[in-house]
Amino acid sequence: MASVCTYGSLTHADNEVNLVTMDYRTQYSPRNKKLFETRTVNLRGEFIYSTTQSIVNQVNSAIQAYSQDYKDFRYTVGGVLAHQLLNDASCFSGVKVISKNFPSGSPEQLASTRTFGVTLQAKYDVAEENIAQWTESLEVIGTGGPIKNLINTLYGPILLITSISSAVMVVQRGTAVGFNTYPFPPPPIGNSGAELLDRRRITQTSGTQQGTGLRYFRTSWSYQFAFSSITDAIPTSL
């Protein structure tokens, strides 16, 4: 039963290549949710020809073919598809050739045979949810107490109370990273009437290139509030 390996336009001769391992490793987000799966194929093969020139020609053709990324890989046994790495919509890295080697230095190498190895790898989207990471914080600034100003005079600094009370500021800020798309920021918490609307900030940062696709889209937000007392300003929860 013949096994046949193809990579892009290169088709190896029957039984010229063996698929040694096919490895699947799942990457999880900080939220312990599936994000993507890294699939790695290890191939080992042998060019067997009657002349050194024929062997060298095959080696050069293989080196040229495996010098190119983003090609589809298929491995069939008896005409039945056994394994594949495709540059489809779910493959955001593209199929990459991460190594190629000629591991043997035995006397018959390049005389009647040439042993070689190739490792291919691709990353596929298996995300359980779009949110890859989420952090949010609340910062309370001030206590509502007196406003004091330090005045430098000829006879030394003087601490002056310019107001018997002050506003308490609260800042709600956070960052979310979406694996496939930009996350929506949460609404302001608590008393929305206390928000200083002119200071609201929403920032979106471009995704990171991951081969053939973009992933990890970041959204940041900041809301500021002003309260007349510390009791009103203390939030109950995020």
C-alpha positions as protocol buffer text, in pm:
chain_id: "A"
residue {
  index: 1
  type: MET
  ca { x: 0 y: 0 z: 0 }
}
residue {
  index: 2
  type: ALA
  ca { x: 160 y: 322 z: -117 }
}
residue {
  index: 3
  type: SER
  ca { x: 194 y: 636 z: 92 }
}
residue {
  index: 4
  type: VAL
  ca { x: 225 y: 965 z: -93 }
}
residue {
  index: 5
  type: CYS
  ca { x: 334 y: 1302 z: 46 }
}
residue {
  index: 6
  type: THR
  ca { x: 262 y: 1632 z: -130 }
}
residue {
  index: 7
  type: TYR
  ca { x: 366 y: 1984 z: -35 }
}
residue {
  index: 8
  type: GLY
  ca { x: 248 y: 2257 z: -266 }
}
residue {
  index: 9
  type: SER
  ca { x: 342 y: 2152 z: -620 }
}
residue {
  index: 10
  type: LEU
  ca { x: 592 y: 1890 z: -496 }
}
residue {
  index: 11
  type: THR
  ca { x: 470 y: 1529 z: -503 }
}
residue {
  index: 12
  type: HIS
  ca { x: 711 y: 1272 z: -364 }
}
residue {
  index: 13
  type: ALA
  ca { x: 741 y: 928 z: -516 }
}
residue {
  index: 14
  type: ASP
  ca { x: 537 y: 647 z: -360 }
}
residue {
  index: 15
  type: ASN
  ca { x: 671 y: 546 z: -16 }
}
residue {
  index: 16
  type: GLU
  ca { x: 952 y: 801 z: -40 }
}
residue {
  index: 17
  type: VAL
  ca { x: 834 y: 983 z: 275 }
}
residue {
  index: 18
  type: ASN
  ca { x: 710 y: 854 z: 609 }
}
residue {
  index: 19
  type: LEU
  ca { x: 500 y: 1063 z: 844 }
}
residue {
  index: 20
  type: VAL
  ca { x: 679 y: 1001 z: 1174 }
}
residue {
  index: 21
  type: THR
  ca { x: 464 y: 1210 z: 1409 }
}
residue {
  index: 22
  type: MET
  ca { x: 160 y: 1437 z: 1392 }
}
residue {
  index: 23
  type: ASP
  ca { x: 142 y: 1652 z: 1705 }
}
residue {
  index: 24
  type: TYR
  ca { x: -157 y: 1861 z: 1823 }
}
residue {
  index: 25
  type: ARG
  ca { x: -102 y: 2111 z: 2107 }
}
residue {
  index: 26
  type: THR
  ca { x: -374 y: 2341 z: 2238 }
}
residue {
  index: 27
  type: GLN
  ca { x: -291 y: 2692 z: 2359 }
}
residue {
  index: 28
  type: TYR
  ca { x: -510 y: 2832 z: 2638 }
}
residue {
  index: 29
  type: SER
  ca { x: -574 y: 3195 z: 2727 }
}
residue {
  index: 30
  type: PRO
  ca { x: -508 y: 3344 z: 3075 }
}
residue {
  index: 31
  type: ARG
  ca { x: -882 y: 3281 z: 3128 }
}
residue {
  index: 32
  type: ASN
  ca { x: -811 y: 2906 z: 3074 }
}
residue {
  index: 33
  type: LYS
  ca { x: -1013 y: 2895 z: 2752 }
}
residue {
  index: 34
  type: LYS
  ca { x: -900 y: 2735 z: 2427 }
}
residue {
  index: 35
  type: LEU
  ca { x: -749 y: 2980 z: 2178 }
}
residue {
  index: 36
  type: PHE
  ca { x: -566 y: 2790 z: 1907 }
}
residue {
  index: 37
  type: GLU
  ca { x: -414 y: 2457 z: 1819 }
}
residue {
  index: 38
  type: THR
  ca { x: -57 y: 2415 z: 1696 }
}
residue {
  index: 39
  type: ARG
  ca { x: -22 y: 2120 z: 1460 }
}
residue {
  index: 40
  type: THR
  ca { x: 326 y: 1989 z: 1385 }
}
residue {
  index: 41
  type: VAL
  ca { x: 419 y: 1725 z: 1128 }
}
residue {
  index: 42
  type: ASN
  ca { x: 756 y: 1547 z: 1132 }
}
residue {
  index: 43
  type: LEU
  ca { x: 850 y: 1380 z: 805 }
}
residue {
  index: 44
  type: ARG
  ca { x: 1139 y: 1146 z: 729 }
}
residue {
  index: 45
  type: GLY
  ca { x: 1225 y: 1027 z: 384 }
}
residue {
  index: 46
  type: GLU
  ca { x: 1488 y: 878 z: 160 }
}
residue {
  index: 47
  type: PHE
  ca { x: 1580 y: 949 z: -201 }
}
residue {
  index: 48
  type: ILE
  ca { x: 1697 y: 622 z: -360 }
}
residue {
  index: 49
  type: TYR
  ca { x: 1834 y: 648 z: -713 }
}
residue {
  index: 50
  type: SER
  ca { x: 2101 y: 473 z: -917 }
}
residue {
  index: 51
  type: THR
  ca { x: 2325 y: 776 z: -975 }
}
residue {
  index: 52
  type: THR
  ca { x: 2457 y: 1055 z: -759 }
}
residue {
  index: 53
  type: GLN
  ca { x: 2334 y: 1312 z: -1010 }
}
residue {
  index: 54
  type: SER
  ca { x: 1978 y: 1184 z: -985 }
}
residue {
  index: 55
  type: ILE
  ca { x: 1993 y: 1199 z: -607 }
}
residue {
  index: 56
  type: VAL
  ca { x: 2135 y: 1554 z: -611 }
}
residue {
  index: 57
  type: ASN
  ca { x: 1861 y: 1665 z: -852 }
}
residue {
  index: 58
  type: GLN
  ca { x: 1591 y: 1532 z: -620 }
}
residue {
  index: 59
  type: VAL
  ca { x: 1757 y: 1689 z: -315 }
}
residue {
  index: 60
  type: ASN
  ca { x: 1771 y: 2030 z: -486 }
}
residue {
  index: 61
  type: SER
  ca { x: 1408 y: 2006 z: -592 }
}
residue {
  index: 62
  type: ALA
  ca { x: 1305 y: 1920 z: -236 }
}
residue {
  index: 63
  type: ILE
  ca { x: 1513 y: 2203 z: -88 }
}
residue {
  index: 64
  type: GLN
  ca { x: 1353 y: 2448 z: -327 }
}
residue {
  index: 65
  type: ALA
  ca { x: 1001 y: 2325 z: -250 }
}
residue {
  index: 66
  type: TYR
  ca { x: 1050 y: 2326 z: 127 }
}
residue {
  index: 67
  type: SER
  ca { x: 1206 y: 2673 z: 119 }
}
residue {
  index: 68
  type: GLN
  ca { x: 856 y: 2814 z: 66 }
}
residue {
  index: 69
  type: ASP
  ca { x: 596 y: 2862 z: 336 }
}
residue {
  index: 70
  type: TYR
  ca { x: 217 y: 2881 z: 301 }
}
residue {
  index: 71
  type: LYS
  ca { x: 177 y: 2566 z: 91 }
}
residue {
  index: 72
  type: ASP
  ca { x: -79 y: 2292 z: 155 }
}
residue {
  index: 73
  type: PHE
  ca { x: 46 y: 1957 z: 288 }
}
residue {
  index: 74
  type: ARG
  ca { x: -132 y: 1624 z: 235 }
}
residue {
  index: 75
  type: TYR
  ca { x: -38 y: 1268 z: 322 }
}
residue {
  index: 76
  type: THR
  ca { x: -232 y: 980 z: 172 }
}
residue {
  index: 77
  type: VAL
  ca { x: -210 y: 607 z: 230 }
}
residue {
  index: 78
  type: GLY
  ca { x: -357 y: 381 z: -35 }
}
residue {
  index: 79
  type: GLY
  ca { x: -528 y: 682 z: -188 }
}
residue {
  index: 80
  type: VAL
  ca { x: -698 y: 771 z: 143 }
}
residue {
  index: 81
  type: LEU
  ca { x: -621 y: 1109 z: 299 }
}
residue {
  index: 82
  type: ALA
  ca { x: -459 y: 1040 z: 638 }
}
residue {
  index: 83
  type: HIS
  ca { x: -327 y: 1383 z: 747 }
}
residue {
  index: 84
  type: GLN
  ca { x: -316 y: 1736 z: 614 }
}
residue {
  index: 85
  type: LEU
  ca { x: -217 y: 2093 z: 696 }
}
residue {
  index: 86
  type: LEU
  ca { x: -415 y: 2340 z: 489 }
}
residue {
  index: 87
  type: ASN
  ca { x: -394 y: 2717 z: 455 }
}
residue {
  index: 88
  type: ASP
  ca { x: -768 y: 2753 z: 509 }
}
residue {
  index: 89
  type: ALA
  ca { x: -969 y: 3024 z: 685 }
}
residue {
  index: 90
  type: SER
  ca { x: -904 y: 2874 z: 1031 }
}
residue {
  index: 91
  type: CYS
  ca { x: -525 y: 2866 z: 979 }
}
residue {
  index: 92
  type: PHE
  ca { x: -409 y: 3211 z: 1088 }
}
residue {
  index: 93
  type: SER
  ca { x: -34 y: 3138 z: 1084 }
}
residue {
  index: 94
  type: GLY
  ca { x: -9 y: 2973 z: 746 }
}
residue {
  index: 95
  type: VAL
  ca { x: 169 y: 2641 z: 702 }
}
residue {
  index: 96
  type: LYS
  ca { x: 537 y: 2696 z: 782 }
}
residue {
  index: 97
  type: VAL
  ca { x: 849 y: 2488 z: 716 }
}
residue {
  index: 98
  type: ILE
  ca { x: 1024 y: 2522 z: 1050 }
}
residue {
  index: 99
  type: SER
  ca { x: 1311 y: 2283 z: 975 }
}
residue {
  index: 100
  type: LYS
  ca { x: 1464 y: 2068 z: 703 }
}
residue {
  index: 101
  type: ASN
  ca { x: 1768 y: 1852 z: 749 }
}
residue {
  index: 102
  type: PHE
  ca { x: 1985 y: 1572 z: 614 }
}
residue {
  index: 103
  type: PRO
  ca { x: 2069 y: 1387 z: 935 }
}
residue {
  index: 104
  type: SER
  ca { x: 2283 y: 1099 z: 812 }
}
residue {
  index: 105
  type: GLY
  ca { x: 2650 y: 1100 z: 715 }
}
residue {
  index: 106
  type: SER
  ca { x: 2682 y: 729 z: 640 }
}
residue {
  index: 107
  type: PRO
  ca { x: 2903 y: 616 z: 344 }
}
residue {
  index: 108
  type: GLU
  ca { x: 2609 y: 540 z: 114 }
}
residue {
  index: 109
  type: GLN
  ca { x: 2478 y: 896 z: 138 }
}
residue {
  index: 110
  type: LEU
  ca { x: 2479 y: 1059 z: -207 }
}
residue {
  index: 111
  type: ALA
  ca { x: 2614 y: 735 z: -357 }
}
residue {
  index: 112
  type: SER
  ca { x: 2287 y: 544 z: -371 }
}
residue {
  index: 113
  type: THR
  ca { x: 2061 y: 726 z: -126 }
}
residue {
  index: 114
  type: ARG
  ca { x: 2002 y: 1049 z: 65 }
}
residue {
  index: 115
  type: THR
  ca { x: 1810 y: 1061 z: 392 }
}
residue {
  index: 116
  type: PHE
  ca { x: 1620 y: 1378 z: 478 }
}
residue {
  index: 117
  type: GLY
  ca { x: 1378 y: 1521 z: 731 }
}
residue {
  index: 118
  type: VAL
  ca { x: 1122 y: 1804 z: 723 }
}
residue {
  index: 119
  type: THR
  ca { x: 910 y: 1958 z: 1000 }
}
residue {
  index: 120
  type: LEU
  ca { x: 595 y: 2152 z: 913 }
}
residue {
  index: 121
  type: GLN
  ca { x: 383 y: 2355 z: 1153 }
}
residue {
  index: 122
  type: ALA
  ca { x: 60 y: 2555 z: 1145 }
}
residue {
  index: 123
  type: LYS
  ca { x: -171 y: 2723 z: 1397 }
}
residue {
  index: 124
  type: TYR
  ca { x: -550 y: 2682 z: 1377 }
}
residue {
  index: 125
  type: ASP
  ca { x: -824 y: 2883 z: 1544 }
}
residue {
  index: 126
  type: VAL
  ca { x: -1018 y: 2673 z: 1798 }
}
residue {
  index: 127
  type: ALA
  ca { x: -1119 y: 2962 z: 2026 }
}
residue {
  index: 128
  type: GLU
  ca { x: -1396 y: 2891 z: 2277 }
}
residue {
  index: 129
  type: GLU
  ca { x: -1463 y: 3263 z: 2312 }
}
residue {
  index: 130
  type: ASN
  ca { x: -1331 y: 3586 z: 2168 }
}
residue {
  index: 131
  type: ILE
  ca { x: -1202 y: 3732 z: 2496 }
}
residue {
  index: 132
  type: ALA
  ca { x: -842 y: 3621 z: 2544 }
}
residue {
  index: 133
  type: GLN
  ca { x: -764 y: 3852 z: 2837 }
}
residue {
  index: 134
  type: TRP
  ca { x: -958 y: 4096 z: 3057 }
}
residue {
  index: 135
  type: THR
  ca { x: -837 y: 4326 z: 3334 }
}
residue {
  index: 136
  type: GLU
  ca { x: -1019 y: 4616 z: 3501 }
}
residue {
  index: 137
  type: SER
  ca { x: -947 y: 4841 z: 3798 }
}
residue {
  index: 138
  type: LEU
  ca { x: -1103 y: 5119 z: 4005 }
}
residue {
  index: 139
  type: GLU
  ca { x: -894 y: 5400 z: 4147 }
}
residue {
  index: 140
  type: VAL
  ca { x: -1032 y: 5632 z: 4417 }
}
residue {
  index: 141
  type: ILE
  ca { x: -849 y: 5966 z: 4433 }
}
residue {
  index: 142
  type: GLY
  ca { x: -896 y: 6184 z: 4739 }
}
residue {
  index: 143
  type: THR
  ca { x: -1107 y: 6163 z: 5053 }
}
residue {
  index: 144
  type: GLY
  ca { x: -1329 y: 6469 z: 5021 }
}
residue {
  index: 145
  type: GLY
  ca { x: -1116 y: 6649 z: 5285 }
}
residue {
  index: 146
  type: PRO
  ca { x: -979 y: 7004 z: 5277 }
}
residue {
  index: 147
  type: ILE
  ca { x: -772 y: 7133 z: 4987 }
}
residue {
  index: 148
  type: LYS
  ca { x: -431 y: 7249 z: 5105 }
}
residue {
  index: 149
  type: ASN
  ca { x: -181 y: 7447 z: 4901 }
}
residue {
  index: 150
  type: LEU
  ca { x: 183 y: 7500 z: 4985 }
}
residue {
  index: 151
  type: ILE
  ca { x: 287 y: 7862 z: 4937 }
}
residue {
  index: 152
  type: ASN
  ca { x: 655 y: 7955 z: 4938 }
}
residue {
  index: 153
  type: THR
  ca { x: 714 y: 8295 z: 5100 }
}
residue {
  index: 154
  type: LEU
  ca { x: 1015 y: 8507 z: 5188 }
}
residue {
  index: 155
  type: TYR
  ca { x: 1003 y: 8369 z: 5543 }
}
residue {
  index: 156
  type: GLY
  ca { x: 946 y: 8006 z: 5443 }
}
residue {
  index: 157
  type: PRO
  ca { x: 666 y: 7782 z: 5316 }
}
residue {
  index: 158
  type: ILE
  ca { x: 310 y: 7826 z: 5442 }
}
residue {
  index: 159
  type: LEU
  ca { x: 41 y: 7558 z: 5415 }
}
residue {
  index: 160
  type: LEU
  ca { x: -291 y: 7723 z: 5334 }
}
residue {
  index: 161
  type: ILE
  ca { x: -634 y: 7564 z: 5337 }
}
residue {
  index: 162
  type: THR
  ca { x: -814 y: 7702 z: 5034 }
}
residue {
  index: 163
  type: SER
  ca { x: -1130 y: 7491 z: 5066 }
}
residue {
  index: 164
  type: ILE
  ca { x: -1283 y: 7298 z: 5355 }
}
residue {
  index: 165
  type: SER
  ca { x: -1385 y: 7011 z: 5127 }
}
residue {
  index: 166
  type: SER
  ca { x: -1296 y: 6862 z: 4788 }
}
residue {
  index: 167
  type: ALA
  ca { x: -1436 y: 6633 z: 4523 }
}
residue {
  index: 168
  type: VAL
  ca { x: -1357 y: 6263 z: 4533 }
}
residue {
  index: 169
  type: MET
  ca { x: -1247 y: 6130 z: 4195 }
}
residue {
  index: 170
  type: VAL
  ca { x: -1297 y: 5773 z: 4079 }
}
residue {
  index: 171
  type: VAL
  ca { x: -1129 y: 5631 z: 3768 }
}
residue {
  index: 172
  type: GLN
  ca { x: -1257 y: 5309 z: 3612 }
}
residue {
  index: 173
  type: ARG
  ca { x: -1009 y: 5174 z: 3358 }
}
residue {
  index: 174
  type: GLY
  ca { x: -938 y: 4845 z: 3193 }
}
residue {
  index: 175
  type: THR
  ca { x: -808 y: 4651 z: 2895 }
}
residue {
  index: 176
  type: ALA
  ca { x: -955 y: 4358 z: 2706 }
}
residue {
  index: 177
  type: VAL
  ca { x: -787 y: 4154 z: 2434 }
}
residue {
  index: 178
  type: GLY
  ca { x: -1002 y: 3984 z: 2173 }
}
residue {
  index: 179
  type: PHE
  ca { x: -857 y: 3689 z: 1987 }
}
residue {
  index: 180
  type: ASN
  ca { x: -1048 y: 3747 z: 1661 }
}
residue {
  index: 181
  type: THR
  ca { x: -1214 y: 4089 z: 1692 }
}
residue {
  index: 182
  type: TYR
  ca { x: -1213 y: 4400 z: 1909 }
}
residue {
  index: 183
  type: PRO
  ca { x: -1395 y: 4347 z: 2242 }
}
residue {
  index: 184
  type: PHE
  ca { x: -1665 y: 4595 z: 2344 }
}
residue {
  index: 185
  type: PRO
  ca { x: -1579 y: 4799 z: 2654 }
}
residue {
  index: 186
  type: PRO
  ca { x: -1808 y: 4758 z: 2956 }
}
residue {
  index: 187
  type: PRO
  ca { x: -2045 y: 5041 z: 3056 }
}
residue {
  index: 188
  type: PRO
  ca { x: -1954 y: 5279 z: 3339 }
}
residue {
  index: 189
  type: ILE
  ca { x: -2039 y: 5141 z: 3680 }
}
residue {
  index: 190
  type: GLY
  ca { x: -2244 y: 5306 z: 3952 }
}
residue {
  index: 191
  type: ASN
  ca { x: -2390 y: 5656 z: 3917 }
}
residue {
  index: 192
  type: SER
  ca { x: -2352 y: 5743 z: 3549 }
}
residue {
  index: 193
  type: GLY
  ca { x: -2464 y: 6099 z: 3628 }
}
residue {
  index: 194
  type: ALA
  ca { x: -2134 y: 6154 z: 3808 }
}
residue {
  index: 195
  type: GLU
  ca { x: -1923 y: 6067 z: 3505 }
}
residue {
  index: 196
  type: LEU
  ca { x: -1713 y: 6342 z: 3350 }
}
residue {
  index: 197
  type: LEU
  ca { x: -1817 y: 6265 z: 2994 }
}
residue {
  index: 198
  type: ASP
  ca { x: -1557 y: 6489 z: 2835 }
}
residue {
  index: 199
  type: ARG
  ca { x: -1285 y: 6273 z: 2985 }
}
residue {
  index: 200
  type: ARG
  ca { x: -1409 y: 5935 z: 2864 }
}
residue {
  index: 201
  type: ARG
  ca { x: -1144 y: 5749 z: 2663 }
}
residue {
  index: 202
  type: ILE
  ca { x: -1186 y: 5441 z: 2440 }
}
residue {
  index: 203
  type: THR
  ca { x: -871 y: 5316 z: 2263 }
}
residue {
  index: 204
  type: GLN
  ca { x: -841 y: 5035 z: 2010 }
}
residue {
  index: 205
  type: THR
  ca { x: -497 y: 4898 z: 1923 }
}
residue {
  index: 206
  type: SER
  ca { x: -441 y: 4711 z: 1598 }
}
residue {
  index: 207
  type: GLY
  ca { x: -415 y: 4332 z: 1604 }
}
residue {
  index: 208
  type: THR
  ca { x: -81 y: 4152 z: 1592 }
}
residue {
  index: 209
  type: GLN
  ca { x: 27 y: 3986 z: 1268 }
}
residue {
  index: 210
  type: GLN
  ca { x: 41 y: 3609 z: 1314 }
}
residue {
  index: 211
  type: GLY
  ca { x: 163 y: 3492 z: 975 }
}
residue {
  index: 212
  type: THR
  ca { x: -128 y: 3517 z: 733 }
}
residue {
  index: 213
  type: GLY
  ca { x: -379 y: 3652 z: 985 }
}
residue {
  index: 214
  type: LEU
  ca { x: -427 y: 3915 z: 1254 }
}
residue {
  index: 215
  type: ARG
  ca { x: -506 y: 3819 z: 1612 }
}
residue {
  index: 216
  type: TYR
  ca { x: -506 y: 3977 z: 1962 }
}
residue {
  index: 217
  type: PHE
  ca { x: -712 y: 4295 z: 1919 }
}
residue {
  index: 218
  type: ARG
  ca { x: -685 y: 4525 z: 2222 }
}
residue {
  index: 219
  type: THR
  ca { x: -952 y: 4761 z: 2354 }
}
residue {
  index: 220
  type: SER
  ca { x: -880 y: 4995 z: 2647 }
}
residue {
  index: 221
  type: TRP
  ca { x: -1120 y: 5223 z: 2832 }
}
residue {
  index: 222
  type: SER
  ca { x: -1113 y: 5491 z: 3099 }
}
residue {
  index: 223
  type: TYR
  ca { x: -1410 y: 5655 z: 3274 }
}
residue {
  index: 224
  type: GLN
  ca { x: -1374 y: 5933 z: 3533 }
}
residue {
  index: 225
  type: PHE
  ca { x: -1629 y: 6028 z: 3798 }
}
residue {
  index: 226
  type: ALA
  ca { x: -1657 y: 6311 z: 4050 }
}
residue {
  index: 227
  type: PHE
  ca { x: -1838 y: 6277 z: 4386 }
}
residue {
  index: 228
  type: SER
  ca { x: -1898 y: 6520 z: 4670 }
}
residue {
  index: 229
  type: SER
  ca { x: -1821 y: 6266 z: 4945 }
}
residue {
  index: 230
  type: ILE
  ca { x: -1613 y: 5955 z: 4996 }
}
residue {
  index: 231
  type: THR
  ca { x: -1927 y: 5757 z: 5089 }
}
residue {
  index: 232
  type: ASP
  ca { x: -2079 y: 5817 z: 4746 }
}
residue {
  index: 233
  type: ALA
  ca { x: -1752 y: 5740 z: 4569 }
}
residue {
  index: 234
  type: ILE
  ca { x: -1670 y: 5398 z: 4714 }
}
residue {
  index: 235
  type: PRO
  ca { x: -1787 y: 5139 z: 4457 }
}
residue {
  index: 236
  type: THR
  ca { x: -1945 y: 4812 z: 4561 }
}
residue {
  index: 237
  type: SER
  ca { x: -1800 y: 4604 z: 4275 }
}
residue {
  index: 238
  type: LEU
  ca { x: -1670 y: 4608 z: 3922 }
}
